[in-house]
Amino acid sequence: MSKQSDLFKVQDVSRENLIPEVTDLMNSGARLMYASGVDRGVFGFQLDYHFCFDDEAKSRYLLLRALVKRNEPTIPSLTPITTQADWAEREIIEFLGVKVEDHPDPRHLWLPLNWDDTHAKPDLEQNPESKRINTDSPKKPPSDHIFIQPLSVVPYGPYHPALIESNFLKMSVEDETVIDADLKLGFNHRSIIKLMERRDYYKDIYLSERICGFCNVHHTLTFVMAVENILGIEIPQKANYIRTLLGELERMKSHLLAIGLLGELTGFKTMLMHSLRLREEILDSLEVISGQRISHGAMTLGGVKIDITPVHADFIRSRLKSLKASVSEFFEQYLANDILIDRLKNVGHLSPADARTYGAVGPLVRGSGHPFDVRKQFPYAAYEDVSWEVITENGADSLARLKVRMREFMVSLDICEQCCDILRSVPSSSPIVSTMSELPCGEGVAKTEPPRGELLYHVASNGTNTPEFVRLRVPTFPNAPILLRLIKGGNIADVPVVIGSIDPCFSCTDRATVVQANKEIIIQKSSKTNESGERIKRGGK
């Protein structure tokens, strides 16, 4: 059975006792990872609050579940207790139409800027005319969210040369100082969560792989781990080493690109070129394993589909040996550039206390001195069987986050070498897939540590070949609100640097669906996506 399955617990809570229960949990050191909702039809709405206890030696996981009536869809806000609930509750407001009482900022998170009502769930199937928005006259946001002149409003995006993905960052600027900022998401939606609820589990593996081009191994791994927790099966040890090797190769290629892009954002374009050159060694290794450089299709329920032979292990080992010397020299040259260091030092400062308060994950929290890493505190695959240490830096700025990625790259390289040595000695007849049984009704939760931080999957089975529901929370979801805090009070020229130091992935994060009809825009939430798939278009307005 998965090492994470024994740490998962569901606890029901009434609407009236939600605030006291959450207060006690937060006082005992719990962290709110995510809050999600499921429409249960006549039974009302199921609201799940995902908590984790990071300070314990082996971190525990608790799912606090509340049910609200359909004719009285209200729930008290947890945001006054912890800001970690802010965006998750805004998402619940949008997706389900549940009224979150006392939420300080109930504006829509994903829907277009001209969307009319953030509190009512639009019933487009019964009255489509009532929610059509004329795009020629967009409605302005509430007055308390409009930047007051004489401050200048500076838009950053939704399409910008420094950004691979679309997002809209709006800043109020006085002289060269950012006074306030707001982030609008929803431009990259593909409705994958809803699609996963309409396809069988094996097809969903390939869907999860397409959520992110940088973390596709971790998305597929986390999804299959959640399903395996429902099945309660043991994973062959050889498969766990292969999973670990693939995950660390993916971490290395992602970190190397993030390091190069941060150099480009500061004007040091040569560093990006060197980064891409070195990254080819990793992509060649992945291509030898799967035949593909980006998407690998390696994960399956119960193990992996791709075996790694001694020949593969020797090839990867030789590439890693060559890479180790080249990357060490590359990092030394990077950190020897005084201009680059001055651009990063004391920029985007996130104190250790704020990192905990706001729920930062990944290199963002480790750059502020906290040794939080899912691989160590919520172990999976073969991470308990290899030797490695969690990397932290105490600078709490963009430079510290850069150093974390550099040092983590070297740690990942060492883990890959250990996995290759072990896989070289494992008999070729060793199994890589467990025998599968019929999937029972139940729920499974799994977490992994992709390059950007903690990734959470929650899968529910109703005993059929398709999931009852799938919910996921990517690492950018908790880190993006922190981005807004980091750029406030800083120089506008440092905004790209702060964004690059966090290394966000907005395509992983987006949710809302846009449907085109009669030359007017109709918004339809992912829980109500058109069955036939007709008229569905990507992106937001």
Salt bridges, closest charged atoms under 4 A:
ASP39 OD1 - ARG70 NH2 2.27
ASP39 OD2 - LYS121 NZ 3.12
ASP48 OD1 - ARG65 NE 2.66
ASP48 OD2 - HIS458 ND1 3.92
ASP54 OD2 - ARG31 NE 2.48
ASP55 OD2 - ARG356 NH2 2.85
GLU56 OE2 - ARG60 NH2 3.04
ASP86 OD1 - HIS103 NE2 3.12
GLU89 OE1 - HIS103 NE2 3.82
GLU91 OE2 - ARG511 NE 3.46
GLU101 OE1 - ARG15 NH2 2.71
ASP105 OD2 - ARG90 NH1 3.69
ASP105 OD1 - ARG107 NE 2.73
ASP105 OD1 - HIS145 NE2 3.42
ASP116 OD1 - LYS139 NZ 3.29
GLU129 OE2 - ARG132 NH1 2.73
ASP144 OD2 - HIS145 NE2 3.78
ASP180 OD1 - LYS488 NZ 3.24
ASP182 OD2 - ARG107 NH1 2.68
GLU197 OE1 - LYS194 NZ 3.22
GLU197 OE2 - ARG471 NH1 2.90
GLU209 OE1 - ARG210 NH1 3.29
GLU228 OE2 - ARG243 NH2 2.74
GLU248 OE1 - ARG251 NE 3.15
GLU248 OE1 - ARG375 NH1 3.21
GLU250 OE1 - HIS218 ND1 2.56
GLU264 OE2 - LYS269 NZ 3.76
GLU280 OE1 - ARG293 NH2 3.01
GLU281 OE1 - ARG319 NH1 3.11
ASP284 OD1 - ARG293 NH1 3.79
ASP284 OD2 - ARG319 NH1 2.84
ASP307 OD1 - LYS238 NZ 2.91
ASP314 OD1 - ARG424 NE 2.61
ASP373 OD2 - ARG366 NH1 3.58
ASP373 OD2 - ARG375 NH2 2.71
GLU384 OE1 - LYS3 NZ 3.57
GLU384 OE2 - LYS58 NZ 3.13
ASP385 OD2 - LYS3 NZ 3.94
GLU393 OE2 - ARG407 NH1 2.93
GLU408 OE1 - HIS255 NE2 2.84
GLU408 OE2 - ARG366 NE 2.57
GLU417 OE2 - ARG317 NH1 3.17
GLU417 OE1 - LYS324 NZ 3.14
ASP421 OD1 - ARG317 NE 2.93
ASP421 OD1 - ARG424 NH1 3.38
GLU443 OE1 - ARG65 NH2 2.72
GLU443 OE1 - HIS458 NE2 2.84
GLU449 OE2 - ARG366 NH1 2.91
GLU454 OE2 - ARG31 NH2 2.84
GLU454 OE2 - LYS447 NZ 2.86
GLU454 OE1 - ARG473 NH1 3.07
GLU468 OE2 - ARG40 NH1 2.17
ASP494 OD1 - ARG343 NH2 3.99
ASP503 OD2 - ARG452 NH2 3.51
GLU531 OE2 - ARG198 NH2 3.37
